[in-house]
Amino acid sequence: MNLTIKRSTLIAHSCLLKHLVRRGTSKIAVEVEGDILNKLENEQLKPRKHPGVIKLSHIELPINIAKALQKVVGDYPVKALLEDTKKLNRFLSKRHPPPEPDEINMKMSRIIEEVNTVMPIEKISELNEVEKRKWQQRCDNLVRKRFSQRTYAWKPFVYGPYEAIVYALGRGAKEFAALKRILQEIATRDPDFKPNSYFDFGSGVGTGMWAVSTLWKSTLYEYFNVDSSRDMNDLSELILRDGEENHEIRLRNVFYRQFLPGLETKYDLVVCSYSLFELPSAKHRQDVLLNLWAKCDGYLIVVEEGTRRGSQLVNAARDLILSLDSPKLVGHIFAPPRFLLKCPHDKVCPRFSNLNDRTPCNFETLYEEPQQCKISQSSGVACYSYIILKKGLPQEANLSWPRIIRPTLVRSRHAICRMCTSEGKLQEVIFTQSKHGRFAYRCAKASRWGDRLPITIGEPFSTKEMSPHSTESKENTLTNSLDDRSRPI
């Protein structure tokens, strides 16, 4: 009986403390865009279909492309092809750009200092000529061993007829999904954009043509493809002919070249996808990007693997184009580029401003693998890094909407979004209906990785659970700054 009374007393005391003790937490203030909020309130728009959402949850290859891939495999053993596609994907996912001379010299100097510490030069004076040669040989071997262990041995990958088929099976659906997701953003956010010409550097087996023709086939009158591998170009053309050499190409005016042309012809849509790793130096990458930007008369898209190295190459391309100020590169009147469909800002990428953060700036999309490569019922995941630049002045009013850069965590009565903001910072916001309103919470809950939120992020405010006798407002106490209370992502 005494134990029951004590337990009841403790429960009563705890309930009383909950009402009397103030518990402070921090919330980030957000505000839904005015016109979007009006449509949501008038039920003209549903939160799950707000303008920042790109609905492409599961991407499949066009039927004619999938059938053509089945035909081009021919008599090749499927089991060996599958094994080689896995090896190719592993190799490309670990690809590094070639080391630069300055990087090699710096690394070599550091290694020589380490070896001299282990094998001091002072001891050489105590040795005879034969021992000196042996000593020097041991030092050289140790330097070469450590250098080879710490330096990526880059070499160009040569695609022959068999390698081209392996690439088409192992990479075709993945690259098509990434490009389709990116191009769908352009079609959604710029519905007036109807390209007449398309230029693809590093076209491979034609995944860019597959994607762009699903959206603008009726308006496109020219497809210009550049790839250094003749076998890749031949396979790309064979796939467009449905796997039969005597069939007609389904697209109009398709051209192939092995080298980047020097002509000053302009193209409405220019794509450089999964090609920067294959260029032998930073100077070559810069020259190619400047050439592509000069050819661009609309959108320029750069896509790479969603690894740290791939994200670094994409960010370097971003910085290069943003730093241009010469009218000679873009025509008679220089129109500054603007990030329209990815970054909500033109500042330094926050993923690279923090040297301790090794997280790449990447995105994901699901895709259906070809029937020959399908091992399980689960969908494949394409992880990629990209930028989209538009030549000219920005036309869109909602460029500053924050973009979700990691999967949205939907929990009981709250949703956690990690976003890149217009101020060039990473910000995590925990959305709840009680603190941010019904529509902001529902829009956040319906958004996914890569989507944008039609909101403006304000200052953090303090929320408190107070005694029932207190009339102090929960939102009166503001924190000093957003940076002090923002959580690292």
C-alpha positions as CSV (number, residue, x, y, z in Angstrom):
1,M,0.0,0.0,0.0
2,N,2.8,2.4,0.9
3,L,4.6,1.6,-2.4
4,T,1.5,2.4,-4.4
5,I,1.1,5.8,-2.6
6,K,4.8,6.6,-3.2
7,R,4.4,5.8,-6.9
8,S,1.3,7.9,-7.2
9,T,3.1,10.8,-5.5
10,L,6.0,10.6,-7.9
11,I,3.7,10.6,-10.9
12,A,1.9,13.7,-9.6
13,H,5.1,15.5,-8.9
14,S,6.4,14.8,-12.5
15,C,3.2,16.0,-14.0
16,L,3.4,19.2,-12.0
17,L,7.0,19.8,-13.0
18,K,6.1,19.5,-16.7
19,H,3.7,22.4,-16.3
20,L,6.0,24.6,-14.2
21,V,9.4,24.0,-15.8
22,R,10.1,25.8,-19.1
23,R,11.8,23.8,-21.7
24,G,13.4,25.9,-24.6
25,T,14.0,24.5,-28.1
26,S,15.0,26.2,-31.4
27,K,12.8,26.2,-34.5
28,I,13.6,27.7,-37.9
29,A,10.9,30.1,-39.2
30,V,9.7,29.4,-42.7
31,E,7.1,31.1,-44.9
32,V,5.4,29.6,-47.9
33,E,5.5,31.7,-51.1
34,G,2.5,34.0,-51.2
35,D,1.0,32.9,-54.5
36,I,1.6,29.2,-53.7
37,L,0.0,29.6,-50.3
38,N,-3.1,31.2,-51.9
39,K,-3.5,28.3,-54.3
40,L,-3.1,25.8,-51.4
41,E,-5.6,27.6,-49.3
42,N,-8.1,27.8,-52.1
43,E,-7.5,24.1,-52.9
44,Q,-6.3,25.0,-56.4
45,L,-3.1,23.1,-55.7
46,K,-2.3,20.1,-53.6
47,P,0.8,20.1,-51.4
48,R,2.2,16.9,-53.0
49,K,2.0,18.6,-56.4
50,H,3.7,21.9,-55.5
51,P,5.9,23.5,-58.2
52,G,9.1,22.3,-56.6
53,V,8.4,18.6,-57.0
54,I,9.7,16.6,-59.9
55,K,7.6,13.5,-60.2
56,L,9.9,10.9,-61.7
57,S,10.0,8.1,-59.2
58,H,10.9,5.2,-61.5
59,I,12.5,5.6,-64.9
60,E,12.5,2.9,-67.6
61,L,14.2,2.7,-70.9
62,P,12.1,3.4,-74.0
63,I,10.7,0.1,-75.3
64,N,12.5,0.4,-78.7
65,I,15.8,1.1,-77.0
66,A,15.4,-1.9,-74.6
67,K,14.6,-4.2,-77.6
68,A,17.5,-2.8,-79.6
69,L,19.8,-3.7,-76.7
70,Q,18.6,-7.2,-76.7
71,K,19.4,-7.5,-80.4
72,V,22.9,-6.0,-80.2
73,V,24.0,-8.5,-77.6
74,G,23.8,-11.1,-80.2
75,D,25.7,-14.3,-79.4
76,Y,27.8,-12.9,-76.6
77,P,27.5,-15.0,-73.4
78,V,25.1,-13.2,-71.0
79,K,26.9,-14.4,-67.9
80,A,30.2,-13.0,-69.0
81,L,28.6,-9.8,-70.0
82,L,27.0,-9.4,-66.6
83,E,30.3,-10.0,-64.8
84,D,32.0,-7.4,-67.0
85,T,29.3,-4.8,-66.5
86,K,29.9,-5.1,-62.7
87,K,33.6,-4.7,-63.2
88,L,33.1,-1.7,-65.4
89,N,30.7,0.0,-62.9
90,R,33.2,-0.6,-60.1
91,F,36.0,0.8,-62.1
92,L,34.1,4.0,-63.1
93,S,32.8,4.5,-59.6
94,K,36.4,4.7,-58.3
95,R,37.7,6.8,-61.2
96,H,39.9,9.7,-60.3
97,P,41.0,12.5,-62.7
98,P,44.7,12.4,-63.8
99,P,47.1,14.0,-61.2
100,E,48.5,17.3,-62.2
101,P,52.3,18.0,-62.4
102,D,52.2,20.3,-59.4
103,E,50.4,17.6,-57.4
104,I,52.9,15.0,-58.4
105,N,55.9,17.1,-57.5
106,M,54.5,18.1,-54.2
107,K,53.7,14.5,-53.3
108,M,57.1,13.3,-54.5
109,S,58.9,15.9,-52.3
110,R,56.9,14.8,-49.3
111,I,57.7,11.2,-49.9
112,I,61.4,11.9,-50.3
113,E,61.4,13.8,-47.0
114,E,59.8,10.8,-45.3
115,V,62.3,8.4,-46.8
116,N,65.2,10.6,-45.7
117,T,63.9,10.5,-42.2
118,V,63.8,6.7,-42.2
119,M,67.1,6.4,-44.1
120,P,69.2,9.5,-43.1
121,I,71.6,10.8,-45.8
122,E,74.3,11.3,-43.1
123,K,75.0,7.6,-43.0
124,I,76.0,7.5,-46.7
125,S,79.4,9.1,-45.8
126,E,80.2,6.1,-43.6
127,L,79.7,3.6,-46.5
128,N,82.0,2.5,-49.3
129,E,81.1,2.9,-53.0
130,V,79.3,-0.5,-53.3
131,E,77.3,0.1,-50.1
132,K,76.4,3.6,-51.3
133,R,74.9,2.3,-54.6
134,K,72.9,-0.3,-52.7
135,W,71.7,2.3,-50.2
136,Q,70.6,4.7,-53.0
137,Q,68.8,1.8,-54.8
138,R,66.9,1.0,-51.6
139,C,65.9,4.6,-51.2
140,D,64.8,4.9,-54.8
141,N,62.7,1.7,-54.6
142,L,61.1,2.9,-51.4
143,V,60.2,6.3,-52.9
144,R,58.7,4.6,-56.0
145,K,56.7,2.1,-53.9
146,R,55.2,4.8,-51.7
147,F,54.5,7.1,-54.7
148,S,52.6,4.3,-56.5
149,Q,50.6,3.5,-53.3
150,R,49.5,7.1,-52.9
151,T,49.0,8.2,-56.5
152,Y,46.1,7.2,-58.8
153,A,47.5,5.5,-61.9
154,W,45.2,7.2,-64.4
155,K,45.2,6.0,-68.0
156,P,42.6,6.4,-70.8
157,F,40.1,3.7,-71.2
158,V,39.8,2.4,-74.7
159,Y,36.4,1.2,-75.8
160,G,36.4,-1.5,-78.5
161,P,33.3,-3.3,-79.9
162,Y,32.9,-5.6,-76.9
163,E,33.6,-2.9,-74.3
164,A,30.9,-0.7,-76.1
165,I,28.3,-3.4,-75.6
166,V,29.3,-3.9,-72.0
167,Y,29.0,-0.1,-71.5
168,A,25.5,-0.1,-73.1
169,L,24.2,-2.9,-70.9
170,G,25.9,-1.8,-67.7
171,R,25.6,2.0,-68.0
172,G,22.9,2.8,-70.5
173,A,19.8,2.6,-68.2
174,K,21.7,4.4,-65.4
175,E,22.9,7.3,-67.4
176,F,19.5,7.6,-69.2
177,A,17.7,7.8,-65.8
178,A,20.1,10.6,-64.6
179,L,19.8,12.6,-67.8
180,K,16.0,12.1,-68.0
181,R,15.6,13.4,-64.4
182,I,17.8,16.5,-65.2
183,L,16.1,17.2,-68.5
184,Q,12.6,16.8,-66.9
185,E,13.5,19.7,-64.6
186,I,14.2,21.9,-67.5
187,A,10.9,20.9,-69.2
188,T,9.0,21.5,-65.9
189,R,10.5,24.8,-64.9
190,D,10.9,26.2,-68.4
191,P,7.9,25.0,-70.4
192,D,8.6,27.5,-73.2
193,F,12.0,26.0,-73.9
194,K,11.7,24.0,-77.2
195,P,15.2,23.1,-78.4
196,N,15.8,22.7,-82.2
197,S,19.4,21.5,-81.9
198,Y,21.3,19.2,-79.5
199,F,25.0,18.8,-79.0
200,D,26.5,15.9,-76.9
201,F,30.2,15.8,-75.9
202,G,31.2,12.3,-74.9
203,S,27.9,10.8,-76.2
204,G,28.9,7.2,-75.7
205,V,26.2,4.9,-76.8
206,G,23.7,7.7,-77.2
207,T,22.0,7.9,-73.7
208,G,21.7,11.7,-74.1
209,M,19.8,11.3,-77.4
210,W,17.5,8.7,-75.8
211,A,16.6,11.1,-73.0
212,V,16.2,14.3,-75.0
213,S,14.1,12.6,-77.7
214,T,11.5,11.5,-75.1
215,L,10.8,15.2,-74.3
216,W,11.5,17.2,-77.4
217,K,11.5,14.8,-80.4
218,S,9.0,16.9,-82.3
219,T,11.1,20.1,-82.2
220,L,14.6,18.8,-82.5
221,Y,16.0,18.9,-86.0
222,E,19.7,18.1,-85.3
223,Y,21.6,15.7,-83.0
224,F,25.4,16.2,-83.0
225,N,27.3,13.5,-81.1
226,V,31.0,13.6,-80.3
227,D,32.9,10.6,-78.9
228,S,36.5,9.6,-79.4
229,S,35.6,5.9,-79.8
230,R,34.5,4.9,-83.2
231,D,33.0,1.7,-81.9
232,M,30.8,3.6,-79.5
233,N,29.5,5.8,-82.3
234,D,28.8,2.7,-84.4
235,L,26.9,1.0,-81.6
236,S,25.0,4.2,-80.9
237,E,23.8,4.4,-84.5
238,L,22.9,0.7,-84.5
239,I,20.8,1.1,-81.4
240,L,18.9,4.0,-83.1
241,R,18.3,1.6,-86.0
242,D,16.6,-0.8,-83.6
243,G,19.5,-3.2,-83.7
244,E,19.2,-3.8,-87.5
245,E,21.7,-2.2,-89.9
246,N,19.2,-1.8,-92.7
247,H,16.5,0.0,-90.6
248,E,16.1,3.7,-90.7
249,I,17.1,6.0,-87.8
250,R,14.0,7.1,-85.9
251,L,15.5,10.6,-85.2
252,R,16.2,13.4,-87.7
253,N,19.7,14.5,-88.7
254,V,21.9,12.5,-86.4
255,F,25.6,13.2,-86.9
256,Y,28.7,11.6,-85.3
257,R,32.3,12.9,-84.9
258,Q,35.3,11.6,-83.0
259,F,36.7,15.0,-82.3
260,L,35.3,18.3,-80.9
261,P,34.6,20.5,-84.0
262,G,36.0,24.0,-84.0
263,L,33.0,25.5,-85.8
264,E,31.1,28.3,-84.1
265,T,27.7,26.8,-84.7
266,K,25.3,27.4,-81.8
267,Y,23.1,24.7,-80.2
268,D,20.1,25.2,-78.0
269,L,21.0,22.3,-75.7
270,V,24.6,21.2,-74.9
271,V,25.4,18.2,-72.8
272,C,28.7,16.9,-71.3
273,S,27.9,13.7,-69.5
274,Y,30.3,11.3,-67.8
275,S,33.3,12.5,-69.9
276,L,35.5,14.8,-67.8
277,F,37.3,11.9,-66.1
278,E,38.5,10.8,-69.6
279,L,40.3,14.1,-70.3
280,P,44.1,13.9,-69.6
281,S,44.5,17.2,-67.7
282,A,42.8,20.1,-66.0
283,K,43.8,22.3,-69.0
284,H,42.1,19.9,-71.4
285,R,38.9,20.0,-69.2
286,Q,39.0,23.8,-69.1
287,D,39.4,24.1,-72.9
288,V,36.6,21.6,-73.6
289,L,34.2,23.4,-71.2
290,L,35.0,26.8,-72.7
291,N,34.4,25.4,-76.2
292,L,31.0,23.9,-75.1
293,W,30.0,27.1,-73.4
294,A,30.8,29.0,-76.6
295,K,28.6,26.6,-78.6
296,C,25.8,26.9,-76.1
297,D,22.8,29.1,-77.0
298,G,20.5,27.9,-74.3
299,Y,21.3,25.4,-71.7
300,L,24.6,23.7,-70.8
301,I,24.4,20.5,-68.7
302,V,27.5,18.9,-67.0
303,V,26.9,15.5,-65.4
304,E,29.4,13.2,-63.6
305,E,29.4,10.3,-61.2
306,G,28.0,11.1,-57.8
307,T,31.3,10.4,-56.0
308,R,33.4,13.0,-54.2
309,R,35.8,13.1,-57.2
310,G,32.9,13.5,-59.7
311,S,31.4,16.2,-57.6
312,Q,34.7,18.1,-57.5
313,L,35.0,18.0,-61.3
314,V,31.4,19.3,-61.6
315,N,32.1,22.1,-59.1
316,A,35.3,23.1,-60.9
317,A,33.2,23.4,-64.1
318,R,30.7,25.5,-62.2
319,D,33.4,27.8,-60.9
320,L,35.0,28.1,-64.3
321,I,31.8,29.3,-66.1
322,L,30.9,31.6,-63.3
323,S,34.3,33.3,-63.4
324,L,34.0,34.2,-67.1
325,D,34.0,37.9,-67.9
326,S,35.3,37.9,-71.5
327,P,32.7,38.9,-74.2
328,K,34.7,36.8,-76.7
329,L,33.6,33.6,-75.1
330,V,29.9,34.1,-75.4
331,G,29.2,36.4,-78.3
332,H,28.8,40.2,-78.8
333,I,27.0,40.8,-75.5
334,F,28.0,38.9,-72.4
335,A,25.0,37.6,-70.5
336,P,26.2,36.2,-67.1
337,P,25.2,32.6,-66.5
338,R,22.7,31.7,-63.9
339,F,22.1,28.5,-62.1
340,L,18.5,27.9,-62.9
341,L,17.7,24.3,-62.0
342,K,20.2,23.1,-59.3
343,C,21.8,25.7,-57.0
344,P,19.6,28.4,-55.5
345,H,22.7,30.6,-55.3
346,D,25.9,31.5,-57.3
347,K,28.2,31.5,-54.2
348,V,30.8,28.9,-53.2
349,C,29.3,25.5,-52.9
350,P,28.9,24.8,-49.1
351,R,29.9,21.2,-49.7
352,F,33.4,22.4,-50.6
353,S,33.7,25.4,-48.3
354,N,34.2,23.1,-45.4
355,L,37.4,21.1,-46.0
356,N,36.6,18.6,-43.3
357,D,33.3,17.6,-44.9
358,R,33.9,14.9,-47.5
359,T,30.2,14.6,-48.5
360,P,29.7,15.0,-52.2
361,C,27.0,17.2,-53.7
362,N,25.0,14.5,-55.4
363,F,21.5,13.3,-56.1
364,E,19.8,9.9,-56.7
365,T,17.1,8.5,-58.9
366,L,15.6,5.1,-59.4
367,Y,15.7,3.2,-62.7
368,E,14.7,-0.1,-64.2
369,E,17.7,-2.2,-65.4
370,P,17.6,-3.9,-68.8
371,Q,16.1,-7.4,-68.8
372,Q,19.5,-9.0,-69.6
373,C,21.1,-7.4,-66.5
374,K,18.2,-7.8,-64.1
375,I,19.2,-10.0,-61.2
376,S,16.5,-9.1,-58.6
377,Q,13.2,-7.3,-58.6
378,S,14.6,-4.2,-56.9
379,S,15.3,-1.1,-58.9
380,G,18.7,0.3,-59.6
381,V,19.9,3.6,-58.1
382,A,21.7,6.2,-60.2
383,C,23.8,8.5,-58.1
384,Y,25.1,11.6,-60.0
385,S,26.4,15.2,-59.6
386,Y,25.4,17.9,-62.1
387,I,25.1,21.5,-62.9
388,I,22.7,23.3,-65.4
389,L,23.6,26.7,-66.7
390,K,21.5,28.9,-68.9
391,K,23.0,31.6,-71.1
392,G,21.2,34.8,-70.6
393,L,19.4,36.7,-67.8
394,P,17.3,34.7,-65.4
395,Q,13.6,34.7,-66.2
396,E,12.2,32.6,-63.3
397,A,11.1,34.3,-60.1
398,N,11.5,31.3,-57.8
399,L,15.3,30.8,-58.3
400,S,16.0,31.2,-54.6
401,W,13.8,28.3,-53.4
402,P,16.0,26.0,-51.2
403,R,16.8,22.6,-52.6
404,I,16.6,19.4,-50.6
405,I,20.1,17.8,-50.7
406,R,19.4,14.6,-48.7
407,P,16.5,12.2,-48.3
408,T,13.5,13.7,-46.4
409,L,13.1,12.0,-43.0
410,V,9.3,11.7,-42.4
411,R,8.6,10.9,-38.8
412,S,5.5,11.0,-36.5
413,R,4.0,14.5,-36.9
414,H,7.2,16.0,-38.2
415,A,9.5,15.9,-41.3
416,I,13.2,16.7,-41.4
417,C,14.6,18.4,-44.5
418,R,18.2,19.2,-45.2
419,M,18.5,22.0,-47.7
420,C,20.9,24.2,-49.6
421,T,19.7,27.8,-49.2
422,S,19.9,31.0,-51.3
423,E,22.6,32.3,-48.9
424,G,24.9,29.4,-50.0
425,K,24.5,27.6,-46.7
426,L,23.3,24.2,-45.6
427,Q,20.3,24.3,-43.3
428,E,18.3,21.6,-41.6
429,V,14.7,22.4,-40.7
430,I,12.3,20.2,-38.7
431,F,8.9,20.9,-40.1
432,T,5.8,20.5,-37.8
433,Q,2.3,21.5,-38.4
434,S,2.0,23.4,-35.1
435,K,5.1,25.5,-35.6
436,H,5.3,26.0,-39.4
437,G,1.7,25.7,-40.5
438,R,-0.3,23.0,-42.2
439,F,0.8,23.8,-45.8
440,A,4.5,24.2,-45.1
441,Y,4.5,20.9,-43.2
442,R,2.6,19.0,-45.9
443,C,4.8,20.4,-48.7
444,A,7.9,19.3,-46.9
445,K,6.5,15.9,-46.2
446,A,5.7,15.4,-49.9
447,S,9.1,16.5,-51.1
448,R,12.0,14.2,-51.9
449,W,15.8,14.4,-52.4
450,G,16.4,16.8,-55.2
451,D,13.1,18.7,-55.0
452,R,12.8,22.3,-54.1
453,L,10.6,23.8,-51.4
454,P,8.5,26.9,-52.2
455,I,9.4,28.6,-49.0
456,T,11.5,31.4,-47.6
457,I,13.7,30.5,-44.6
458,G,13.8,33.0,-41.9
459,E,15.5,33.4,-38.5
460,P,15.3,30.7,-35.8
461,F,12.9,31.4,-33.0
462,S,12.7,30.0,-29.5
463,T,9.7,27.8,-28.4
464,K,8.9,27.2,-24.8
465,E,6.6,25.0,-22.8
466,M,5.5,27.3,-20.0
467,S,3.3,27.2,-17.0
468,P,-0.4,27.8,-17.6
469,H,-0.2,31.0,-15.7
470,S,2.4,32.6,-18.0
471,T,1.2,34.7,-20.9
472,E,4.6,35.0,-22.6
473,S,4.5,34.3,-26.3
474,K,6.3,31.3,-27.6
475,E,7.7,33.2,-30.5
476,N,8.9,36.4,-28.9
477,T,12.4,35.3,-28.1
478,L,14.6,35.3,-31.2
479,T,18.1,33.9,-31.4
480,N,21.0,36.2,-32.4
481,S,21.7,34.6,-35.8
482,L,20.9,31.8,-38.0
483,D,24.4,30.5,-38.2
484,D,24.9,30.1,-34.5
485,R,21.9,27.7,-34.2
486,S,22.0,25.9,-37.5
487,R,22.9,22.3,-37.3
488,P,25.6,20.8,-39.5
489,I,24.3,18.5,-42.3
